[in-house]
Amino acid sequence: MKKVVVIVLFAVIGFFIYSIVFQTREQPPVISYTFDFEEMDKDFWLVGQWENYKRSYDLISLKDGILKMTSDVPEARPYVLSRPIEIRSGDVITLKRKVKITHGDRLFAGGLAIYQTNSIELVPERADGSWFTSMGDGIALVEYSYDLSPLQKRPGKDVVRFLAADWDYNENFKLIPPFYDEWVEESLSYDTRSNQITYKINNTEYKLNSYPIDQNNIRFLMHAYGEGAGNSIEVDWVEITVINKKNRMQ
């Protein structure tokens, strides 16, 4: 009888050890940032005016938990830029949001982008070249494009463009049917294990191959650039997660 009790005891101990080990493996470390836009987190988000880095939080509106950006006033086109977020080997970083996008009758080129940077500062320092270069090196861009001009050089006219950094010379992009005037959930992520970028709109997923990052941090950019009246992006909430999935390819 004593031998049976000992065997059962070892079996129970073994089960608990097994459970602890494998539960730990199944639950990789997660860093999460959530924003409901009842107020603006000015330590995490920079609101700036197009082509400069001056803090300009008055260029957006927050009402009933909705962040709204418009490009109605050419001298006051806003963008919203996250602070740099540290990323390491094995990490998958994802921005997910609930958003409604509206375009006017002229030109719209709103965007959601990922940059890599070694900076740890919220406000970028001006660098040589275009003002975008101060944000870092571009990894991916989702561009909500309504541009019927024959001068347009990017692929598609009334589409959502999902572009990798090498889209122009490697044709590394996807064209997605546009979605306007409705609330949708979308996400944009970068996987350091596969160097793959993924864009998801509701339940539909698109993937592109990217390149290995060589800088320490990732930051996200949101904007509603356009010409004429009626262009806007409204955001209900944003969640950013960093999950370390080293040794786990799923």
C-alpha positions as CSV (number, residue, x, y, z in Angstrom):
1,M,0.0,0.0,0.0
2,K,2.8,2.4,0.9
3,K,4.5,1.7,-2.5
4,V,1.2,2.6,-4.3
5,V,1.0,5.9,-2.3
6,V,4.6,6.8,-3.2
7,I,4.0,6.0,-6.9
8,V,0.8,8.2,-6.9
9,L,2.7,11.0,-5.1
10,F,5.5,10.9,-7.7
11,A,2.9,10.9,-10.5
12,V,1.2,14.0,-9.0
13,I,4.5,15.8,-8.6
14,G,5.5,14.9,-12.1
15,F,2.2,16.2,-13.5
16,F,2.6,19.5,-11.7
17,I,6.2,19.9,-13.0
18,Y,5.0,19.0,-16.5
19,S,2.2,21.5,-16.3
20,I,4.4,24.3,-15.0
21,V,7.0,23.8,-17.7
22,F,4.6,23.5,-20.6
23,Q,2.3,26.3,-19.5
24,T,5.3,28.5,-19.3
25,R,6.3,27.5,-22.9
26,E,2.8,28.1,-24.1
27,Q,2.6,31.6,-22.6
28,P,5.4,33.7,-24.0
29,P,6.1,37.1,-22.3
30,V,3.7,39.8,-23.5
31,I,4.1,43.6,-23.2
32,S,0.8,45.4,-24.0
33,Y,-0.2,49.0,-24.4
34,T,-3.9,49.9,-24.7
35,F,-5.5,53.3,-25.4
36,D,-9.2,54.1,-25.3
37,F,-8.7,57.8,-26.2
38,E,-10.8,59.2,-23.4
39,E,-7.7,61.3,-23.1
40,M,-4.4,61.5,-25.0
41,D,-1.4,59.8,-23.5
42,K,1.1,62.5,-24.2
43,D,4.0,60.5,-22.9
44,F,3.4,57.7,-25.5
45,W,1.9,59.7,-28.5
46,L,3.2,62.7,-30.3
47,V,0.7,64.7,-32.3
48,G,2.5,66.9,-34.8
49,Q,1.7,69.1,-37.7
50,W,2.7,67.7,-41.2
51,E,6.4,68.3,-41.9
52,N,7.4,69.4,-38.4
53,Y,7.8,67.9,-34.9
54,K,6.3,70.6,-32.8
55,R,3.8,69.2,-30.3
56,S,0.4,70.1,-31.7
57,Y,-2.3,68.2,-29.7
58,D,-4.9,70.7,-30.6
59,L,-4.9,69.4,-34.3
60,I,-6.9,66.3,-33.3
61,S,-10.2,65.9,-31.5
62,L,-11.1,63.5,-28.7
63,K,-14.9,63.1,-28.3
64,D,-16.7,60.2,-26.6
65,G,-13.6,58.1,-26.7
66,I,-12.9,58.6,-30.4
67,L,-9.7,60.1,-31.8
68,K,-10.4,62.0,-35.0
69,M,-7.8,63.3,-37.5
70,T,-8.8,65.4,-40.6
71,S,-6.9,67.1,-43.4
72,D,-9.6,69.8,-44.0
73,V,-7.1,72.6,-43.2
74,P,-3.9,72.4,-45.3
75,E,-1.9,74.3,-42.7
76,A,-3.0,72.0,-39.9
77,R,-2.7,68.4,-41.2
78,P,-2.0,66.2,-38.1
79,Y,-0.1,63.0,-37.7
80,V,0.1,60.7,-34.6
81,L,3.4,59.1,-33.8
82,S,4.1,56.5,-31.1
83,R,7.2,56.6,-28.9
84,P,9.9,54.1,-29.8
85,I,9.2,50.6,-28.4
86,E,12.1,48.3,-27.7
87,I,12.1,45.1,-29.8
88,R,14.4,42.0,-29.5
89,S,15.1,38.9,-31.4
90,G,12.1,36.6,-31.3
91,D,9.6,39.4,-30.8
92,V,6.4,39.9,-32.8
93,I,5.1,43.5,-32.5
94,T,1.5,44.3,-33.5
95,L,-0.6,47.4,-33.6
96,K,-4.3,46.6,-33.6
97,R,-7.1,49.2,-33.8
98,K,-10.7,49.9,-34.5
99,V,-11.0,52.5,-37.2
100,K,-13.3,54.3,-39.6
101,I,-11.8,55.9,-42.7
102,T,-13.5,58.5,-44.9
103,H,-12.3,60.2,-48.1
104,G,-13.3,63.4,-49.7
105,D,-13.8,64.2,-53.4
106,R,-10.2,65.2,-54.3
107,L,-7.1,63.3,-52.9
108,F,-6.7,61.1,-49.9
109,A,-3.6,59.3,-48.8
110,G,-4.0,58.4,-45.2
111,G,-1.6,55.9,-43.7
112,L,-0.5,53.5,-41.0
113,A,3.2,52.8,-41.0
114,I,6.0,51.0,-39.1
115,Y,9.5,52.5,-38.7
116,Q,12.6,51.2,-37.0
117,T,14.9,53.5,-35.1
118,N,17.7,53.7,-32.5
119,S,16.2,56.8,-31.0
120,I,14.5,56.5,-27.6
121,E,12.9,60.0,-27.7
122,L,9.3,60.7,-28.4
123,V,10.0,63.7,-30.5
124,P,12.3,62.9,-33.5
125,E,15.4,65.0,-34.2
126,R,15.4,66.5,-37.6
127,A,17.7,64.6,-40.0
128,D,18.9,65.2,-43.6
129,G,16.5,64.4,-46.3
130,S,12.7,64.4,-46.0
131,W,11.1,65.0,-42.6
132,F,9.9,61.4,-42.7
133,T,13.5,60.1,-42.4
134,S,13.7,61.6,-38.9
135,M,11.2,59.0,-37.7
136,G,13.5,56.2,-38.7
137,D,13.7,53.6,-41.5
138,G,10.4,52.6,-43.0
139,I,9.5,48.9,-42.8
140,A,5.8,48.9,-43.9
141,L,3.1,51.2,-45.0
142,V,-0.7,50.7,-45.3
143,E,-2.0,53.6,-47.5
144,Y,-5.6,54.3,-47.9
145,S,-5.5,55.9,-51.4
146,Y,-8.1,57.8,-53.3
147,D,-6.2,59.5,-56.1
148,L,-7.6,59.5,-59.6
149,S,-4.8,61.6,-61.0
150,P,-3.0,60.3,-64.1
151,L,0.2,61.5,-62.4
152,Q,0.0,59.0,-59.6
153,K,3.1,56.8,-59.6
154,R,2.2,54.3,-56.9
155,P,0.2,51.2,-57.9
156,G,-3.6,51.5,-57.9
157,K,-5.9,54.6,-57.6
158,D,-8.9,53.8,-55.4
159,V,-7.3,51.1,-53.3
160,V,-5.6,50.2,-50.0
161,R,-1.9,49.7,-50.7
162,F,0.1,47.4,-48.4
163,L,3.7,48.3,-49.2
164,A,7.0,46.9,-48.0
165,A,10.1,49.1,-48.0
166,D,11.2,47.7,-51.4
167,W,7.8,47.9,-53.0
168,D,8.9,50.1,-55.9
169,Y,11.8,48.0,-57.3
170,N,10.8,44.5,-56.2
171,E,7.0,44.9,-56.6
172,N,6.7,43.9,-53.0
173,F,3.2,45.0,-52.3
174,K,-0.5,44.0,-52.3
175,L,-3.5,46.0,-53.5
176,I,-6.6,45.6,-51.3
177,P,-10.2,46.6,-52.0
178,P,-11.0,49.9,-50.1
179,F,-13.3,50.1,-47.1
180,Y,-14.7,53.5,-46.3
181,D,-17.4,54.9,-43.9
182,E,-17.6,51.7,-41.7
183,W,-16.0,50.7,-38.5
184,V,-13.4,47.9,-39.0
185,E,-10.7,46.2,-37.0
186,E,-7.3,46.1,-38.5
187,S,-3.8,45.2,-37.4
188,L,-0.2,45.6,-38.7
189,S,2.6,43.5,-37.3
190,Y,6.3,42.7,-37.8
191,D,7.8,39.3,-36.9
192,T,11.5,39.4,-36.1
193,R,11.8,35.6,-36.6
194,S,10.7,35.5,-40.2
195,N,11.1,39.2,-41.1
196,Q,7.5,39.1,-42.3
197,I,5.0,41.9,-42.1
198,T,1.3,41.1,-41.8
199,Y,-1.7,43.3,-42.4
200,K,-5.1,42.1,-41.3
201,I,-8.5,43.7,-42.0
202,N,-11.3,42.1,-40.0
203,N,-10.7,38.4,-40.8
204,T,-8.7,38.8,-44.0
205,E,-4.9,38.6,-43.8
206,Y,-2.2,39.7,-46.1
207,K,1.6,39.0,-45.8
208,L,4.8,40.5,-47.3
209,N,8.4,39.6,-46.8
210,S,10.5,42.3,-45.3
211,Y,14.2,42.6,-44.3
212,P,15.9,42.0,-40.9
213,I,15.8,45.1,-38.7
214,D,19.1,46.4,-37.5
215,Q,17.9,49.0,-35.0
216,N,16.6,48.7,-31.4
217,N,13.2,50.1,-31.5
218,I,9.9,50.2,-33.5
219,R,7.5,53.1,-33.8
220,F,4.1,53.5,-35.4
221,L,2.7,56.4,-37.5
222,M,-0.9,57.2,-38.2
223,H,-2.1,60.1,-40.3
224,A,-5.0,61.3,-42.5
225,Y,-3.1,63.2,-45.2
226,G,-5.2,64.5,-48.1
227,E,-6.3,67.5,-50.2
228,G,-9.7,69.2,-50.0
229,A,-12.4,68.6,-47.4
230,G,-13.9,65.4,-46.2
231,N,-10.9,63.3,-45.5
232,S,-10.7,61.8,-42.0
233,I,-9.6,58.9,-39.8
234,E,-11.4,58.1,-36.6
235,V,-9.9,55.6,-34.1
236,D,-11.9,54.1,-31.3
237,W,-9.1,52.2,-29.6
238,V,-5.5,51.0,-30.2
239,E,-3.7,48.0,-28.7
240,I,0.0,47.5,-29.2
241,T,1.5,44.2,-28.1
242,V,5.1,42.8,-28.1
243,I,5.2,39.0,-27.7
244,N,8.5,37.1,-27.6
245,K,8.0,33.9,-29.6
246,K,11.6,32.8,-29.8
247,N,11.8,29.1,-30.7
248,R,8.0,29.2,-31.6
249,M,7.2,29.6,-35.2
250,Q,3.4,30.1,-34.9
